[in-house]
């Protein structure tokens, strides 16, 4: 594998600042396209269905996102194992890790599909879906549940490639999905008038095309990819299945708790009314654009950290975190200025309802408090994920997602009587529960004494 061209990239040597910057750019573009992928749904639905449709798509999407993030937690565990194995020059073991991860994620995705299909009504009632949007949300959820294996599959392939140091192919794959989704959104929802169902079918078909294309591409490039795609390679390896489960379970819980907290906050906001539900849904989508673009830096930093942890090059790990902070802070300042100057205009793209435009000012003034926390998390979060310290990451996410996100939203929105503004402010302040402790952990240097996962591969 070392003597031939591969899709992998070695980050254990070279200039960290340049490597992180150039490696981040395709991830930022990929994440922007991924958000655009779901944003297109909301823009088209807002234009052809209206406020009730926006509420339905935004709330049902949160349920799909919960399932996606749990699967992504396990995919990220595989990514970390691959990164550390690559850094430790354990190439043969990478084939078994990839095959085990494929089967594991497919199994979990099918379980989630069944839960969403058979529990659709109960789930929507639990999040207090507004009655005006209930049936549309149910329809969107059912269609996305049917094709959920493609959603999980795309994220799996992207995580594997990230772990191997490849940022270009995930960008190509999501680009394909975005183009297909845009064309089908306009056809199904606009021209044919299928409403919310049209947006759901466009999403699933776009993801299916992207996933199938990515698998065929990797089969064609299997020698460069480093996985042979033989039938026996898909038989789960007990050792690596155990490691994926051990590392991935806290990561999945970490991702899941954050999304569960989103559902709780949504349920409190849904009690305010359908306009508040639509405003929060649009606002979170705009915030997601900013967040995901900046997250491209963290996506790039994780495999760099993993490889250098595997090769015991701790000075390079420190440099990676430092430059991740620098790049994130620059982006955060730019986006905060954009939000302050053009925030209301961004809301107008999604919905022409004057009530939503008026409420958007409350959302913007509250959500800006979250941006500095996310800037810190891009560096320290990459360290925790890249070294595979999943239990610590899980504890911080519970603090963020449950204790603070739900607790502060209830405290400020209900107990203090601040209503919609209080709910959003609590939601925005919660990430400091992850950002501050993780930064302290990095600065303490205790992470250097932790045993690397690569030692057991």
Number of C-alpha atoms within 10 A of each C-alpha: 12 9 5 7 10 16 18 20 20 15 22 22 10 10 11 21 16 11 16 23 17 14 23 25 19 21 27 24 21 24 25 24 22 19 20 21 23 20 21 19 26 30 21 25 29 26 18 18 18 19 24 22 26 31 31 30 28 25 31 26 18 18 21 20 19 22 25 23 23 27 29 28 25 28 30 30 29 30 33 32 34 33 37 33 28 29 27 21 16 16 15 13 15 23 18 22 27 28 23 22 26 20 14 19 21 17 13 16 23 16 14 20 22 15 14 23 16 11 12 19 16 11 17 21 13 11 22 19 26 22 14 14 18 20 17 20 28 22 19 24 28 21 20 26 26 17 20 25 24 23 26 24 26 24 22 26 22 25 27 26 23 29 31 31 24 23 28 19 20 25 21 16 22 27 21 19 25 24 14 21 27 21 12 21 30 20 16 19 24 18 12 11 14 17 22 30 24 24 29 29 22 27 26 23 19 26 29 21 18 24 26 14 16 22 16 11 14 19 15 11 15 16 16 17 21 19 19 19 16 9 8 10 17 19 13 19 16 11 14 22 20 12 19 24 18 15 24 26 20 23 30 25 23 26 26 25 22 21 23 20 23 24 22 20 24 23 20 22 26 22 15 13 13 22 21 21 28 29 30 26 22 28 23 18 20 19 18 18 20 22 23 21 23 28 26 24 28 31 27 29 31 30 34 34 32 36 33 27 30 29 19 17 16 16 11 21 25 20 17 26 27 17 20 28 21 15 19 26 20 12 16 19 14 12 19 18 11 12 20 13 10 11 20 19 12 16 23 17 14 28 23 14 16 11 12 23 20 13 19 23 16 16 25 20 15 19 21 18 20 19 22 18 20 23 26 23 26 30 30 29 22 27 29 23 26 31 28 30 19 23 19 17 21 22 16 22 27 22 22 25 28 20 15 24 30 24 20 23 30 22 17 20 22 15 12 11 13 16 18 25 23 23 29 31 26 25 27 23 22 25 26 23 20 25 23 15 15 23 18 12 14 18 12 10 11 10 16 16 7 11 14 21 21 24 11 10 17
